[in-house]
Amino acid sequence: MYIYDFKFDDLSTIAYNHLLKNRHKYKVPPKFYVINFDDPRKSHRCNPLNPEFMTDISDAYEAAYTIMLNLNKSWIQKQGDFFVESPIILLAAIIWYLKIYDNGKYCSFPHAIELLNKRYADVFTILTSYPELENYLSPFMDAWQGGAQDQLQGQIASAKIPLSRMISPQLYWVMTGDDFSLDINNPKEPKILCVGNNPDRQNIYSAALGLYNSRIVKLINKKDSLKAPLS
């Protein structure tokens, strides 16, 4: 089960107590996990960009799309716009680079944010050294090599500015660990996952929580998995 606890920890407490009372009824008792950005001491760690669950660059694009549109709600009405698609493509390229570099050792959302904030000349030099990313980043390379610095700065800023809101030690710590995986309905390792939100910080947490949501929905729709109610 996946529980979105809007006012943590109301629903999480109910779910945990219910699990304790009924553990003996399960063939394989599920483990209980919590994601809580407000107090990492009471949170497990989980990397929604785990490289094992990304098999194609389209997975990186989907993750980048989810992140950027959760940070910029107005972009939903502007899909296809140059300055909407550009930051999504740039973030997707960075995520995929982290996936293929050193067996995905640094493939996480916080690492992607940090790499994006490095000097763009260094970032593009590294990314375009990989053939699968060279063509993917052609809109940026055309602007860079053509001397269109204002356009290039605008493209990069469209990604940097909204993502800068996500720079947080607590969020970074939670999203770079691997205490559990998001295949919550795996019959061999069933899980009850409670994700806590804080209404006062909803604008900050929305992109991170949206990324968890999208990855879970994709992973649970697999053959021979258990039923997984989403609450």
N, C-alpha and C positions, 0 to 999 in steps of 0.2 A: 504494500500500500504506500501511496505517496500522499502526504498531507501538507498542504500549504497553510501554515499557521499565521494568519494575518496579524493577530495580536498575541505573539508568542508569550507564554507557553500554554495558553488555555487548551487548545486541541491536543497538543503534545502530551500534556499530563493525562488527559482522558485516554488517549491511545495507549500510552505506556502502562497505565493501571489495568486496562482491558487486556493487554498482552500478558501481563503477569498472572492474571486470573485464568487465562485460557491456554497457556503454553502447552499443557498436556494434551490438548486436542489436535495439535498439529503433527503431521507425519514428520516434517522437518521444521522445527521451531524457527521462526524468523528472528533475525537479529534487529535490534532497534538502533537507529542512527539519527542524529540531529545535526543540522547545519544552522549555525547561529552566528551572524557577523557581529552582533552587538557585544557578545561575551565569548570570545574564542575558547576560554577555559572550559566552557560548557558545550563545546562544539566538536564534532568530528571533522576530519579534513577530507575533501574530495575534489579531484581535478576533473571538471567537466570536459576538458579538452584532452583527456587521456589519449595518447597516440594510438593505443591498441584499438580504439573504437573509431578511428578515422582511416578510411581506406582509399579515399579519393579526394582531390582538391575541391570537389563540390561539397564535401563535408566541411571543409574549412570555410568555404563561401557561406554555407548555411549558418555556421556559427557566427561569422562576422555580420551577416545580415540580421540575425537575431539581436546581437549586441547593439549594433548601431541604431536600429529602429526602436529599440527599447529606450535608448538614450535620447532619441530625437523623434518624439511621437509625430511631429508635423511631417516627417519624411515619408510617412505611410502614404500620404496623398501625393507625394512627388516622386514615386518610384520610377526609375528610368532617367531622371534628371542627372546631368553630368556631375554636379557637385553632390549628389546623393550616392550615385554608383561608385564614384572614384574612391571615397574613403572606405567603402565596403570592400572593394577590390584590393586596396592597399592592405587592410587588416587581414583579409583572407590570405594574401600572399605571405604575410609575416607569420600567420598561424601555420601555414603549410610548410614554410621554411623551418620553423621550429619542430615540426613533425618529422621532417626528413633529415635534419641535422643531428648527428651523434645519436641515432636511434631514438629520437624524441625525448632525450634526457631533459630538455628545457621547455617542453611543449606544455605551456599553461597560459591562462589568460593574463596573470600578472607579468609573466615574461614577455608576452606580446606587447603589453602596454609600455614596458620599459624599453624594449627594442624600438618601438615606434618613436620614442622621444629622444633617440640618438640623432646625431647629425645625418640629415637626409642623404648627403653625398656618400657617407659610409654605408648607410642602410641599402641604398639602391645598388651600390657596387657589389655588396654581398649577395643581395637577392638575385640580381640579374646574372650572377655567375652560375646559376642553376638553369639549364635549358628549359625546364618545365615552367619556370617563372618569368623568363625573359619576355616571351610574347604576352603573358598575362599582364605584365606591367607596362606594356607599350604606351598607353596614354600618358604615363608619368615620364617615361624615357623620351618621348617626343617633345614634351614641354621642356625637359631638362636640356636635352641636346639642341633644341631650337632656340634656347635663350629666353623662353617665356617664363621668367622667374616668378612674376606675379601670379600667373596661372598655377604654377607648381606649388607655390606657397599656399595658395588658396585651397588646392586639393589636399595638401598635407594637413593644413589647419582644420579642415572639415573633419578629419579623423582625430587629430590630437586634442582639440579643445573639449569635445564631449567626453573623451576617454580620460582626460585629466581628473574628472570628478570621481573616477574609480580608484585613484591612488590612495590606498589605505592599508596600514600595516595589518589590521585585523582581517580585512578581505583578502589580502595577499596570502596570509598564513593559511587561511581556511582553504583557498582555491589552489594551493600548490601541493597538497598532501594526497595520499592514497590510502586512507583508512578503509575505504570500501569503494566498490564500483557502482555505477548507476543502473545496472541490469537488475532492478529490484525484484523482478518476477522470475529470476533464475531458479528453477526447481531444486537445484543443489545448494543454493545460497539465497533463500528468500529474505527479503528485508522489509522493514517498515521504516520509511524515511520521513522525518518531519523537518520541513524547511521553515525557519522562523523569519518573519518580516517585522519591520518597525514602521508604523504609519508615518512617523516624523522623518524617516530617512528613505521613504519609498522611492524618491527620484534617484537616489544613489544606488540603492540595491536592485532596482528593477532590471537592469541589464544583466547582472550576475544571476538573479533568480530566473530571468527569462532564458538564459543559457542552460541552466540546470533543467528547466522545464522541457525545452526542445530536445535536449539530449536524451532525457528519460523517455519521452514519447516515442522517439525513434528506436530506442533500444528495447522497449517492452513489446513492440510489435514484431515478435519473432515466433517462428513455429516451435511448438512443444514447450512454450513458456506457460507459467501459471497466470491466472487471471489477476489483473492488477488494477484495483479501483483507485481513481484519482480523486482526492477530496480538496 
